[in-house]
Every structure is written in C-alpha cells, then in structure tokens.
Amino acid sequence: MDYNDIRPYHELISENERLESMIHIYQEEIDINIKKIDELKAEITFLREQLEYKTLGPPIYSQEHDNED
C-alpha cells in the first residue's frame, strides 16, 4: 500500500455519512415496497375467491348452511 492511496479522515467520515443516508433511503423504499406487496397479495386472494365463486358457485359450507334454514 502506498501513502498516496490513504484518504484523509474527513473524507472517510463524509463518505460514511453519505453511505449511511443511502441506506436509510433504501430502507424506506423497502418498507414501502413490502407494504405494496402485502396489499397486492390481499387483492390476489380476493380476486381468486371471486373467480372461484364465478366458476364454481359459492363454497360448499355456505350451501350446507342454506339447506339447514
């Protein structure tokens, strides 16, 4: 290692602060995307239920409940 490769302390500190702020920004983006993924999963579940109702009719347990009345 050559002495010309060594960076001054204040440059290292500023680089570290810049990288830490990037981590914070990316963590916020990750949290937003996780929330969107959860919402999309719930929507997919709902739409699959709707598709099942359209193709097969209501679930069997609800048909049994109607027959008991």
N, C-alpha and C positions, 0 to 999 in steps of 0.2 A: 504494500500500500504506500502510495506516495502522499506527501503532505499537501499536495495540490488537490487531492481527492477529498480532503476533510472539509466539511462545510461548517461555517460558523454556527455557534449555539443559537443565536437569534433566528437564523434561517431554519434551523431544525424545529424550533418552537413554533414558528409561523406555519411551517409545513404540517406539523402535527395538529395545530388548531384547524387548519383548512380541511384536513382529512377527517377530523372528528365532526366538523359541521356537515361534511358529506355523508358520514354515517348516520347522523341524526335525520337528514333529509330523506335518505333512502329508507330508514326505518319507518318514517311517517308514510312513505309511499307503500311500503309493505303492509302496514296496518290498514290502509285504505283498500288495497287490493284484497286482503283477507276478508274484509267486510263485504266487498262486492262479490267475492266467490261464495260466501255464505248465503247472500241474498239470491244469487243465481242458482245455488243448489236447492234452496227452498222453492224457487219458481219452477225448477225442473220437476221436483217431486209433485207439486201441484198440477203441472201440466200432464204428467204421466197419469195421475189419478183421473184427470178429466178425460184423457184419451181412453183409459180403461173403461170409464163409465159410458163413453160414446160407443165403444166397440163391443163390450160385454154386458152392459147394463150395470145396475147398482150392485154393490158387493153382496154376497150370499147372506151374510149376517143381517143385513138390513131387510132382505126379502123374508127371512125367517121371522124377523120382528114384526113385519107387516102381517104375516099369516097368523100370529098369536092374537092380534086385536080382534 
